Amino acid sequence: MNTLSHHARPVARPRARVAQAWMNPYAAGFLLGLVLLASYLVTGRGLGATAGFAAVATWATGLVSAAHVQADLVHAKYWNDGAPLLNWTLFLLLGAFVGAALSGWQAGRFAWRIERGPHISDRQRLLLAFAGGFIAAWGAKLAKGCTSGQALTGSAVLDVGGLFFMLAVFVSAFGLAHLVRREWL
C-alpha cells in the first residue's frame, strides 16, 4: 500500500489563464473615436503624446538649469510655472500605459516577452525597436506632432497635414512590409 494512502489530497495547480479573443477592430476604433471626442470636450484639445515626453525633457533640463528652460522657446511652453510634470499629456501617457497593462492582464495576454520573428535574435529585435523608436520620436519632433496627434487628431478635424500624414504612413508601411516580412515569417 502507498505510504501516502488515500487520505492525501492532490496539490492544486494554478490554472493558466486562457487568452481571450481579440477585440473587434471596428469596435476598438469606434471606442478610440469616443476617447478622442471626450478629449476635445474635456480639454479642448485632441490626443497626442509628444508634449508628455517634452514635459519630461523639460523637467530633466530644469533640474540642471531652470533659467535655461525659461529662456529656451521650446522648453518654456512646457515649463508650466515650474511644474512641467503636471502637463496633462503626461497623465495621458501614464493612463495609456496602465490601461494597456490592465487590458493585457484582464485578457490573459500580459507577459514579459520580446515579440520577434524566427529569423532575428532578441538583441537584434531590441536594437531595431530602439532605432525605430528614436526615428519616430525625431520625426514627431520635426513634424510638431506624434502619430496620434497627426493621424488621430489631425484626421478627425480633416486637417490636410494629418490626412497626408496618414496617407504617407500607409504607403510607407505597405512598401516596407515587403522588405521586412522575412524577419517575421
PESUL-V446211 format. One record per residue. N is the residue number from 1. RES is the residue in one small letter. D_CENTER is the distance of its C-alpha to the mean C-alpha in Angstrom with 2 decimals. Layout:
n	res	d_center
N	RES	D_CENTER
N	RES	D_CENTER
This chain:
n	res	d_center
1	m	60.00
2	n	56.49
3	t	56.31
4	l	53.21
5	s	55.18
6	h	53.90
7	h	52.87
8	a	49.79
9	r	46.56
10	p	43.86
11	v	40.76
12	a	37.88
13	r	34.87
14	p	31.41
15	r	30.22
16	a	27.07
17	r	24.60
18	v	24.59
19	a	21.26
20	q	21.31
21	a	21.12
22	w	17.91
23	m	17.57
24	n	19.31
25	p	16.96
26	y	19.23
27	a	19.08
28	a	15.27
29	g	15.46
30	f	18.23
31	l	16.47
32	l	13.52
33	g	16.46
34	l	17.98
35	v	15.04
36	l	15.33
37	l	19.07
38	a	18.89
39	s	16.93
40	y	19.83
41	l	22.41
42	v	21.37
43	t	20.27
44	g	21.83
45	r	18.67
46	g	15.87
47	l	12.10
48	g	10.50
49	a	8.50
50	t	11.08
51	a	13.60
52	g	11.82
53	f	11.77
54	a	15.26
55	a	16.41
56	v	15.78
57	a	17.61
58	t	20.28
59	w	20.77
60	a	21.22
61	t	23.57
62	g	25.38
63	l	26.22
64	v	28.21
65	s	29.64
66	a	29.11
67	a	31.74
68	h	29.83
69	v	26.71
70	q	28.96
71	a	30.78
72	d	27.79
73	l	26.83
74	v	23.15
75	h	22.66
76	a	25.23
77	k	23.27
78	y	20.60
79	w	23.45
80	n	23.81
81	d	27.38
82	g	26.53
83	a	23.61
84	p	20.47
85	l	18.38
86	l	19.36
87	n	17.31
88	w	15.89
89	t	12.54
90	l	12.10
91	f	12.87
92	l	10.40
93	l	7.53
94	l	9.68
95	g	10.32
96	a	6.95
97	f	6.96
98	v	10.62
99	g	10.59
100	a	8.64
101	a	11.07
102	l	13.93
103	s	13.45
104	g	13.45
105	w	16.41
106	q	18.21
107	a	18.04
108	g	19.32
109	r	16.53
110	f	15.26
111	a	16.46
112	w	16.00
113	r	16.46
114	i	15.75
115	e	15.36
116	r	17.87
117	g	20.90
118	p	24.48
119	h	25.41
120	i	23.03
121	s	23.03
122	d	20.34
123	r	21.02
124	q	20.78
125	r	17.47
126	l	15.97
127	l	17.76
128	l	16.61
129	a	12.90
130	f	13.57
131	a	15.69
132	g	13.34
133	g	10.60
134	f	13.61
135	i	14.94
136	a	11.90
137	a	11.86
138	w	15.61
139	g	15.69
140	a	13.55
141	k	16.09
142	l	18.94
143	a	17.99
144	k	17.47
145	g	14.19
146	c	10.74
147	t	10.13
148	s	9.37
149	g	12.40
150	q	14.51
151	a	14.00
152	l	13.55
153	t	15.56
154	g	17.84
155	s	18.73
156	a	19.27
157	v	21.89
158	l	23.23
159	d	22.66
160	v	24.22
161	g	21.74
162	g	18.77
163	l	20.81
164	f	21.77
165	f	18.25
166	m	17.34
167	l	20.60
168	a	19.90
169	v	16.53
170	f	18.42
171	v	21.50
172	s	19.80
173	a	17.86
174	f	21.15
175	g	23.10
176	l	21.03
177	a	20.65
178	h	24.40
179	l	24.38
180	v	21.79
181	r	22.51
182	r	25.02
183	e	22.40
184	w	20.98
185	l	24.29
